[in-house]
Amino acid sequence: MGGYYERICNLSIYRYILQKEALKVISRQLKRRFGDIDASLVEQVRNLSAEQLKELGEDLLDFSEVADLVA
């Protein structure tokens, strides 16, 4: 049973790290593309899952203004 618990913990840690690294990349992309953005938008991005951040990273390629982020 200890092995199962350890695998679950490792998976949770992996997902946490993946989400944090994706957040770093997206934050840099947003800053580079739009400069400083509203703190409420930053907080919304911070609360996205790793999968949502991945989708946002792809969508950012099509964004032309910050308003696209909330549309």
C-alpha positions as CSV (number, residue, x, y, z in Angstrom):
1,M,0.0,0.0,0.0
2,G,2.9,2.4,0.7
3,G,4.0,2.1,-3.0
4,Y,0.5,3.2,-4.2
5,Y,0.5,6.2,-1.8
6,E,4.0,7.1,-3.0
7,R,3.0,7.0,-6.6
8,I,0.0,9.2,-5.9
9,C,2.2,11.7,-4.1
10,N,4.7,11.7,-6.9
11,L,2.0,12.2,-9.5
12,S,0.6,15.1,-7.5
13,I,4.1,16.7,-7.2
14,Y,4.7,16.2,-10.9
15,R,1.4,17.9,-11.8
16,Y,2.2,20.8,-9.5
17,I,5.6,21.3,-11.0
18,L,4.1,21.0,-14.6
19,Q,1.5,23.6,-13.7
20,K,4.1,26.0,-12.2
21,E,6.4,25.7,-15.2
22,A,3.6,26.2,-17.6
23,L,2.5,29.3,-15.6
24,K,6.0,30.7,-15.9
25,V,6.1,30.4,-19.7
26,I,2.6,31.8,-20.2
27,S,3.3,34.7,-17.8
28,R,6.5,35.6,-19.8
29,Q,4.5,35.3,-23.1
30,L,1.8,37.6,-21.8
31,K,4.2,40.2,-20.5
32,R,6.2,40.2,-23.7
33,R,3.1,40.4,-25.9
34,F,1.0,42.9,-23.9
35,G,3.3,44.4,-21.2
36,D,1.9,44.6,-17.7
37,I,-1.7,43.2,-17.5
38,D,-4.4,43.7,-14.9
39,A,-3.8,41.9,-11.6
40,S,-7.2,40.2,-11.8
41,L,-6.3,38.7,-15.1
42,V,-3.0,37.5,-13.7
43,E,-4.8,35.9,-10.9
44,Q,-7.2,34.1,-13.3
45,V,-4.3,32.8,-15.3
46,R,-2.6,31.7,-12.1
47,N,-5.6,29.5,-11.2
48,L,-5.6,27.6,-14.5
49,S,-4.7,24.0,-14.7
50,A,-1.6,22.8,-16.6
51,E,-3.9,21.7,-19.5
52,Q,-5.7,25.0,-19.6
53,L,-2.3,26.8,-19.6
54,K,-1.3,24.7,-22.5
55,E,-4.4,25.7,-24.4
56,L,-3.9,29.3,-23.5
57,G,-0.3,29.1,-24.8
58,E,-1.6,28.0,-28.2
59,D,-4.4,30.5,-28.2
60,L,-2.0,33.3,-27.4
61,L,-0.6,33.0,-30.9
62,D,-3.8,34.3,-32.3
63,F,-4.4,37.1,-29.7
64,S,-3.9,40.7,-30.9
65,E,-4.9,42.5,-27.7
66,V,-5.5,41.8,-24.0
67,A,-9.2,41.8,-24.5
68,D,-8.7,38.5,-26.4
69,L,-7.6,37.0,-23.2
70,V,-11.0,37.5,-21.6
71,A,-13.1,36.8,-24.7
